[in-house]
């Protein structure tokens, strides 16, 4: 695992995908977060309890408040394939307010130093975190302790933006 990205670092180039109307779409985080303020938050896995019941729904619920705070996009990434991410979003009724991104093999989260190996539970997964990215630079990085859900939730990130 590489060294963890930190506040003040540029968001690196990489490859994330989503399943859209036209098939698989590719996204380079360095490009999509280059201008304006964006939220990138990560969950250990789609369809998992905290992720499905609290983490993702919190960002959907507060999407308007994020927009009012000047956030251009809210992005959720997980080490699942693009088809699983699409099915997860559909199962929760997620609209267009949150972009669901796939880091299929965990390579991007490993590059960020934000991956963890869960062994036979699921292999390489992402740590639970959120970051505020402004003009391609990490302005805030909030990484959860193992089994915690405090600093990466939507309400906490909104508080940070309003300070």
C-alpha angles and dihedrals in degrees: 000000000000128000114288117260112246141200111288093032122120113247105252127236115258145135126274125162142200134190109242139166091281097046127261114002121199123218130191108205091209088059102039093047096041097103129037131357122311138174121224115184128174134209127196091237146345116256093023117133105249092035094051100036102039120000104055095030090054092059092046091049093050098038092113092051090051090051090050088051089057099260111150098194142008115210129188119197130189137167093254129104121267092254092056091047091052092048090048092052092048092048090055095041093242110177129194096298095090124039111218111214129191123220089184100187097022093248095132095049089046089053089051090050088239100113128105132195111234093183116215091351092078110318118230111014135162123262113241107262146135130212135191110218121192121185090342095308126110104243096171132017120188115182120182124228113242112293091003128124110187117093100040098051120111096247093054093047090049089053090052092051092050095053 
